[in-house]
């Protein structure tokens, strides 16, 4: 496994919720591949009182309330299909394509920033607005992430947080 980092010396780790238990990824599991394309559009629950429908991701007791990957390779939450408005881009690939390497043989260390702009190995990304809340436990100066191609949403990649076993849609910034 290759591990890439532009971060400085090891930094003190702050406590944050950890994955790895109850069949969810975590520090001992990195998915072999990204999710398959969604088979069909997942119906959205009707909104009540004009409030948007709330999705849940904790599919079993102890699982995170964020998109995550089971140790059996199931990507929970990547099921809304190509027409999900949360991941529509008017200009997909506006900044080009990420060429740093995909999958578990390319583990990157977050080297600072935050959800609006973060760096790994000299490449920069931004988390989709709809996914920012799912990154609240990420350690932006030290967590390991793995990038996967998104089979459904043009212009997006999936950044898997190795420590937590969760992921978010990210756009390549260059």
Number of C-alpha atoms within 10 A of each C-alpha: 8 8 14 18 16 15 16 9 7 8 9 8 10 10 8 12 11 18 24 20 16 12 17 26 27 23 15 12 21 23 22 13 14 24 21 13 15 14 11 10 12 12 8 11 10 11 10 8 6 7 8 11 11 9 11 11 13 15 14 11 7 12 22 22 14 22 23 29 31 21 20 12 18 15 20 18 18 23 18 19 17 17 11 13 11 13 21 15 14 9 9 15 16 13 12 11 15 18 9 13 14 18 19 22 13 16 23 25 23 25 23 17 16 19 21 14 15 19 23 22 15 12 13 19 23 20 24 19 14 12 18 16 13 19 19 14 17 22 21 18 22 21 18 24 28 23 25 24 21 19 18 21 22 17 23 26 25 24 24 29 30 26 23 27 29 31 26 28 28 28 27 21 17 15
